[in-house]
Amino acid sequence: MSSPGSSRPTTASRPLARALISVSDKRGVVDFARALEARGIELLSTGGTHRLLADAGIAVTEVSRHTGFPEIMDGRVKTLHPRIHGGILGRRGQDDEVMAEHDIAPIDLVVVNLYPFEETVADPDCSLNEAIENIDIGGPTMVRACAKNNAYTTVVVNPDDYDRVLASLEESKGIVDPELRFDLAVKAFEHTAGYDSAIATWLGRLVEKRGDDGRAPLPRTWSTQYHKRSQLRYGENPHQQAAFYTERDPAAGSLAAAEQLQGKALSYNNLADTDAALACVRAFDDTACVIVKHANPCGVGISRDGTLKSAYELAFATDSESAFGGIIAFNRELDGDTARAIVARQFVEVIISPRISAEAREAVSAKKNVRLLACGEGSGERDGGFDLKRVSGGLLVQSRDDGMVGADDLRVMTRRAPSEQELADLLFAWKVARFVKSNAIVYARDGQTVGVGAGQMSRVNSARIAAIKAEQAGLEVSGSVMASDAFFPFRDGIDNAAAAGIRAVIQPGGSMRDEEVIAAADEADIAMVFTGMRHFRH
Ligand SMILES: NC(=O)c1ncn([C@@H]2O[C@H](COP(=O)(O)O)[C@@H](O)[C@H]2O)c1NC=O
């Protein structure tokens, strides 16, 4: 660990003599306080924490007794007193005289965690008053003071760190190691920064105008906190620096919550592509497999016989060339049969699945470099999630594209309505198209992608590429359906599809030339439905 541009404080400390404990999250605090007491450390504490410790038989002095000033205003003022803050902030050796003059006893350890603001406002019915009352003032003030004075004092904001502090006290004869004090101080500033950003974000929504759609407005300032999970070898390219940051408590089923069971360290591109694969496979209720290459699905399959292997084989068959070195995602437990089929057939960078069977683990272990991830069950997302995109000098923020359409949302625009099978294929192709970079064209049949055309500047070219892919794979376009992530600006897209034998089309509609496009479909006896929803993905 190194701190740029500064030397690490190593000021010699006296043994820790006095601690102040004031916690909302009371997990583990009784045992911790008891261990401090056993070391002869004097304990001070605020109302609720004091009651808990005293009831447990621990010798503890109430802060109000220590300051000679009662807790007032329903706890709004408890620790905001010079005898507390002077005791925390005094520079040992330098401020001793002034401390003695004002009868301020040094406080060497501050154990504080804050009012649960985020948990409180997570309730959609939380009132402004409730939110305001859950803004902790005294806690962050002590935390910041103690973190600032870490040359002499120790601050603990997370119960998970109690053991580290006790171990250090044990090792260094009652003095907390300076490296640990500094680490805990930085953690404390991160903690208060995250706390304040949560407050600013929640309140920052209230000062912005609610849109016509009735949705809660985006906050005035964007300041979400992410925590460094791992330093990556490099970014998208070897000359780029990179790291993986995650939410404090990632949702179950998310990439950030996934456990890596084997394989090389995940790279930046592995993480980005795995996220794309996971998002796509999660869109399916049926047993599905998605293979992603360079952020686009190159093959998607829905099991025809209930086995995961069948889903994988269909996905692989769409574009076996691109699947080489790809990312494979499943929405069911990875079983031994499927794992064996993968490792026997192809080079794969990452396999991710909610759960991995012991047999599958054994099969993949033959290829020790393959990264095997279990992400757990769950949607992987929390409501109200946003996509962020850096632009020069700014940040674009949008709510996630989680718009779904079902059979009832579709408008049949052509003389011929899709058959039941065509309708199922259309909905499948539409789900896949949502995860393909624009312009996206997906040909599909019987729960299998037949060809995927991604990321082209012209929709017609995406359609051509999808056809080329199908031809290369030896899959029949004739009789398939086509999904387009956005409307067809001209009838040529439909004319080409008709020439290739496409039987049904799903697209948002909304072009100036929709009538021409519909006429082209009618001329070819193609059934076409409009979703009324676009899925651009840039
Ligand atoms: N007002 C104060 O002076 C004050 N001092 C400490 N607190 C908070 O009071 C909580 C603990 O309260 P109690 O020990 O009464 O359960 C902690 O989350 C702590 O951060 C305060 N509360 C809010 O600001």
Ligand as a Chemical Component Dictionary entry (heavy atoms), coordinates in Angstrom:
data_LIG
# 
_chem_comp.id                   LIG 
_chem_comp.type                 NON-POLYMER 
_chem_comp.pdbx_formal_charge   0 
_chem_comp.three_letter_code    LIG 
# 
loop_
_chem_comp_atom.comp_id 
_chem_comp_atom.atom_id 
_chem_comp_atom.alt_atom_id 
_chem_comp_atom.type_symbol 
_chem_comp_atom.charge 
_chem_comp_atom.model_Cartn_x 
_chem_comp_atom.model_Cartn_y 
_chem_comp_atom.model_Cartn_z 
_chem_comp_atom.pdbx_ordinal 
LIG N1  N1  N 0 -26.390 13.862 17.739 1  
LIG C1  C1  C 0 -25.313 13.384 18.213 2  
LIG O1  O1  O 0 -24.589 14.067 18.884 3  
LIG C2  C2  C 0 -24.968 11.981 17.942 4  
LIG N2  N2  N 0 -23.893 11.371 18.395 5  
LIG C3  C3  C 0 -23.895 10.093 17.983 6  
LIG N3  N3  N 0 -24.996 9.893  17.231 7  
LIG C4  C4  C 0 -25.419 8.637  16.603 8  
LIG O2  O2  O 0 -26.224 7.920  17.512 9  
LIG C5  C5  C 0 -26.218 6.538  17.185 10 
LIG C6  C6  C 0 -26.184 5.707  18.439 11 
LIG O3  O3  O 0 -27.188 6.069  19.288 12 
LIG P1  P1  P 0 -27.585 5.188  20.532 13 
LIG O4  O4  O 0 -26.303 4.817  21.220 14 
LIG O5  O5  O 0 -28.480 6.075  21.356 15 
LIG O6  O6  O 0 -28.341 3.976  20.032 16 
LIG C7  C7  C 0 -25.006 6.322  16.291 17 
LIG O7  O7  O 0 -25.482 5.957  15.020 18 
LIG C8  C8  C 0 -24.324 7.676  16.257 19 
LIG O8  O8  O 0 -23.764 7.925  14.977 20 
LIG C9  C9  C 0 -25.682 11.047 17.181 21 
LIG N4  N4  N 0 -26.875 11.179 16.519 22 
LIG C10 C10 C 0 -27.165 11.953 15.488 23 
LIG O9  O9  O 0 -26.688 12.888 15.044 24 
# 
loop_
_chem_comp_bond.comp_id 
_chem_comp_bond.atom_id_1 
_chem_comp_bond.atom_id_2 
_chem_comp_bond.value_order 
_chem_comp_bond.pdbx_ordinal 
LIG N1  C1  SING 1  
LIG C1  O1  DOUB 2  
LIG C1  C2  SING 3  
LIG C2  N2  SING 4  
LIG C2  C9  DOUB 5  
LIG N2  C3  DOUB 6  
LIG C3  N3  SING 7  
LIG N3  C4  SING 8  
LIG N3  C9  SING 9  
LIG C4  O2  SING 10 
LIG C4  C8  SING 11 
LIG O2  C5  SING 12 
LIG C5  C6  SING 13 
LIG C5  C7  SING 14 
LIG C6  O3  SING 15 
LIG O3  P1  SING 16 
LIG P1  O4  DOUB 17 
LIG P1  O5  SING 18 
LIG P1  O6  SING 19 
LIG C7  O7  SING 20 
LIG C7  C8  SING 21 
LIG C8  O8  SING 22 
LIG C9  N4  SING 23 
LIG N4  C10 SING 24 
LIG C10 O9  DOUB 25 
# 
